[in-house]
Amino acid sequence: EEQTRQYGALVRNEGRRLSEMVEQVLDFAGIQSGRRAYRLETAEVFDIVDQAIEMFAMQIRDAGITLEKHIEPNLQPIMADRSAMIRAIQNLIGNALKYGGQGNWLSVRAEAAGSDVLISVEDRGTGISPVDLPHIFEPFYCAAAVIDAQIQGSGLGLALVKQIVDAHHAKINVDSTLHKGTTFTIVVPAMDRAVSSVVSSHDQAYSPR
């Protein structure tokens, strides 16, 4: 019975990993071909974050990982393609679980900062080498430490995150220390500023010369 459970867990985890890899390749191909269109609509941050975490609920529970989730009350909505932003946060959470090592701890936070909303994913894992930091958003880039540790992945997760963030007129910051952990923070304009940015971009694009 115990061996059956182990085999079941193995099949489930490998199936999830393969599915994730295929989805990332398809997403990347769609973006590169220019056929992936983003529809920015009013979205609640708590809903996006909760949906992103839900995908990993079983994995977090089975691995005994402590999840600290904090969503600041009364956050302003953001302008977002909901499914794309969920995918971006899922990729960050997936990386935190993959590279979190023996930290067994994960933090997901959403809070206001002036006219922006900050969505952060933090782990207490191996961290990212300063040599690798400038390249982590490049497609298919794989750090030497990841290769040595035989950690499998498509190498597209962070590249997709960067493309999604850019499409939302947002930005992403990373703070990492070797052997202490990594924090990725998506900085999204709150709704009022996001609408102003979109209108401004539209006026510039179509203003007569």
N, C-alpha and C positions, 0 to 999 in steps of 0.2 A: 504493500500500500504506500509506504514512504517513497519507494523508488518510482511508483506511478506518479505521485505528486511532483517529484523532481523532474521527471520527463515532461509532464504537463507544463510545468513552469518554464522549462527550457524551450519547448515548442512555442509557448505564448510569447516569451521574450524575443526569440528570434523572429517570429512572425511580425511582432510589433516593430522590431528594428528594420526588417526588410520593407515593411509598408512605409515606414518613415523615410527610408532612403529613396524609394520610388517616388513618393510624393514630393520630396525635395528636388529630385532631378526634373520632374515634370514642371514644378513651379519655376525652377531656374530656366528651363527651356522656354517656358511661356514668356517670362520677363525678357529674356535675351532676344526673342523673336519680335517683341513689341506687341504681342497679342494679349498680354495681361493688362487689363484695364482696371484701375482702382476707382471705386465709387465711394467718395467721402460723404458720410452722413453722420448725423448726431448719434453719439454712442456714449453709454455710461461706462466709466472706467471700472467700477466694481464688477460689472457683468463680464467685461472682457477678461479681467484678471481671473475671476472665478472659473470661466470656461477654459482658460489656458491651464489652470491647475488641475481641473477635473480629469484631463487626459492621463495624468500621472498619479492619480489618487491611489490606485492599487499598487503601483510600483513603490511609492513612498511608504505605504503601510507595510508591504511585505518586507521591505529592506530595513524597516525600523528607523527611518529617517525622521528627525524632528523638523517639522515645517512651522516656521513663524510667518504668519500672514498678517499684514497690517494695511488696511485701506482707510485712509483718512475720511472721516464723515463729511458729507456735503461737498465732495469734489465737483468742480464744474465738469460738464460733459466735454468731450473732445469731438473733433471732426475726424472720422476714421472709416476706413473700409474694415468693418468689424472682423470678418474672417481672416483678412491679411494681418491685422494687428494681433489677433489671437495666435496666429501661426508664428509671428515674430517672438512673442513672449514664450510660446511653447518651445521654440528652438533654444532660447536662453535657459529655460528651466531644464530642458533635456541635456544641455551642455553642463549645467551645474551638477546634475545628477551623475553624469558620465565622468566628470573630472573632479568631483567632490572628494574622491578618495575615501579615507576613513573618517572624514569629518562628520558624516552622518547628520548633517545640518543644512537647512536650506531656508533662505529668507526671501519672501516676495512682498514688496511694499509699493504703495501708491500714495503720493502726497502732493500737495500744492507747493509751488515755489514761485511766488510772484504771479505772473500771467501764464506760467507753464504748469504742466502736470508731470511729475517724475514717476516713472515706473521702474523699479529696481529689482534685480535678481542677484542674490549674493550667495556664495558658497564659502566653505572653509577648507578648500582642497589644495591642490598642488600649486596653484597660481600659474601665471604666464611669464615666461622669460622676457626680459627687456628686448632681447634680440628678435623675438617672435611678435611682440606687440604691434609693430608697424604693419604686419602682414596678415593679421588674423581675419580681416574682412575680405581677403583675396579668395576667389573661388579655387577650391581644391588644395588650398595651402594646408600643410600638415607639419606641425612642429616636430623637431627631432625627438623630443621627450615623449610625444604621443606615439611616434613610430616605435620607439624603444619599448614602450609599455604595451604595445600591440593593442591599443584602444581603437576599435573600429568605428568608422563613420564615413559619410559621403564627402566631407570637406566642403559642403555647400551651406551648412546651417547659418553661419555668421554672415556669409555673403548675401544670403536671402534676407536676413534681418536688416542689413545695411540698405538694401534696395527698397525694402518696405518702408523703413524709417525715412529715407530720402523722399519717397513718394508722398509722405504725409507732412512734408515741410518741417520735419522734426530732425533730431540728431541723437546720436548714441555716444555715450561716454563709457570708458572702461578704466577701472582702477584695480590693479592686481599686484600682489606681492608674493614672491616665491615662497611656497610652503605655508602660506597663511590664508590664501584665498583670493577670490576675484568677485568684483561687483560690476555688472553691466547696468547702465541707467539710460532708459529711453526718455528723452526730454520732448514732450509733445505740447504744442501750443494749446492752451485752453480754448474753449469754443469761440469766445469773442475775438481773440487774437487770430485764431485759425481762419475765421470767416474773413477778417480784414486782409489776411495774407493772400487768400484765394482771390478775393476781389481785386486786390492790387495787381496780382500776377495776371489776371484776366484783362485788366485795363491796359497794362503794359503790352500784352500780347496783341491787342486789337486796336490800340490807339493809332489814329491816322498820323502819317509822317508828312 
